[in-house]
């Protein structure tokens, strides 16, 4: 079973569940062009609720806290997907911080919305949004309702009692869908991978797992989650205090790159800090070396259209698509020059024309050729003697270079002669 990214999983969910109305908030990290309506968040929320009220299955994507004031009974399902923790509780909320659970939680959301006639929110983490997982197809019985907009529909307002009844229905469905939560310790955080978190919350209904929560007395949470947890504490009248988890310092391990890596020269010429860097190539070392994010082209297109930063895309020429040219002002492209290995894909003449759109063609990993190996002039090799950063190694991460005594040496079996080390050496010691 091939891996699918979150965009592909959610797109299949939209298609197979039969959603016909959608809205995506501008600058949502993943781009859904069919729902790009170019109006504000509040208008988008009202649009989704109005559509679901008339019988259209509706789905929305928000990157900032969203408020849906529920007053009308929904005739069809309404699902909200957001990357932001809510500021107040107005609808059933499902939390997903592991992409392995994304399919189940999407299915749960649509079931709860169908049975409770309420909108349902799914809060997903970045690790879910920008990740891959083996997921088979969804299996829905798509029973389409005929949309109906009438005075009776608009007058069908929920009373307070009906709203509470709907919330109790949502709690019953979610309580059966997810096993009873038992928190093994008092570390609870949505933004820290190793910690536990709620599977769901239902407004005004105090689920059984809150007894386990209150028994901890003190919860250890992330500082940026303090407003959310304080809101939860007040909403459910919980007897809790909070402490903040220590912010982890990420240990930077710089990986080695292949000798003659075609991107090293380009990366040393570009100021990478000015770019959002994406790729679809299968090279974990490049991802770690440059903090490159692994995305399919659809992710890149969305970021280019919505981001104020410049985007840099690294990929195979076979992944090149016309929309890159349409975003030439905000996007630069580095493509692997695989014309030698895939000569039938694109004529060289057409590939050459792409040079004017900010596209660079380095040699691919399959086409790296060996040139004259470099040599080190030991008398000029002063970085180590002066207790300075060894730039020829740190800037290239090439395994052909290594420290021996108080100089740098070259492994001639590995060196390809790309000479990037010579360009970065401040003393001209590399010949």
TATAGI-V116207 format. One record per backbone hydrogen bond with DSSP energy under -0.5 kcal/mol. CO is the residue of the C=O (numbers start at 0). NH is the residue of the N-H. Records with the same first field share a line. If there is no record, write none. Layout:
CO: NH  NH
This chain:
1: 134
3: 132
4: 8
5: 9
6: 10
7: 11
8: 12
9: 13
10: 14
11: 15
12: 16
13: 17  18
20: 58
22: 60
24: 27
29: 31
30: 32
31: 34
32: 35
34: 23  36
39: 43
40: 44
41: 45
42: 46
43: 47
44: 48
45: 49
46: 50
47: 51
48: 52
49: 53
50: 54  55
51: 54  74  75
53: 147
54: 56
56: 19  20
57: 78
58: 22
59: 80
60: 24
61: 82
66: 68
67: 69
68: 70
70: 157
76: 57
77: 119
78: 59
79: 81  121
80: 61
81: 123
87: 89
91: 120
92: 200
93: 122
95: 124
97: 100
98: 101
100: 104
101: 105
102: 106
103: 107
104: 108
105: 109
106: 110
107: 111
108: 112
109: 113
110: 114
111: 115
112: 116
116: 73
118: 91
119: 79
120: 93
121: 81  123
122: 95
124: 127  128
125: 129
127: 130
128: 130
130: 5
132: 3  134
139: 141
140: 142
141: 143
144: 146
147: 149
149: 153
150: 154
151: 155
152: 155
154: 156
155: 72
158: 162
159: 163
160: 164
161: 165
162: 166
163: 167
164: 168
165: 169
166: 170
167: 171
168: 172
169: 173
170: 174
171: 175
172: 176
173: 177
181: 183
185: 187  219
186: 195
190: 192
191: 194
195: 188
198: 94
200: 92
201: 204
203: 205
204: 201  206
206: 209
207: 210  211
208: 212
209: 213
210: 214
212: 215
213: 216
215: 217
216: 240
218: 220  242
219: 187
220: 244
221: 224
222: 225
224: 228
225: 229
226: 230
227: 231
228: 232
229: 233
230: 234
231: 235
232: 237
233: 236
237: 239
240: 218
242: 220
247: 249
249: 251
250: 252
251: 253
252: 254
256: 398
257: 260
260: 263  264
262: 266
263: 267
264: 268
265: 268  269
269: 271
270: 273
271: 274
273: 309
274: 276
275: 277  311
276: 292
277: 313
278: 294
280: 282
282: 286
283: 287
284: 288
285: 289  291
286: 290  291
292: 278  294
295: 298  299
296: 300
297: 301
298: 302
299: 303
300: 304
301: 305
302: 306
309: 275
310: 331
311: 277
312: 333
313: 279  280
314: 335
315: 318
316: 319
320: 323  324
321: 324  325
322: 326
323: 326
324: 327
326: 329  330
329: 310
331: 312
332: 334  359
333: 314
334: 361
335: 316  337
336: 363
337: 341
341: 344  345
346: 350
347: 351
348: 352
349: 353
350: 353
351: 354
352: 355
353: 356  358
354: 357
357: 332
359: 334  361
361: 336
363: 366
364: 367
374: 376  430
375: 377
376: 379  380
379: 381
381: 385
382: 387
383: 386
388: 390
389: 392  393
390: 394
392: 396
396: 256
397: 400
399: 410
401: 408
403: 406
406: 403
408: 401
409: 411
410: 413  414
415: 370
418: 422
419: 423
420: 424
424: 427
428: 376  430
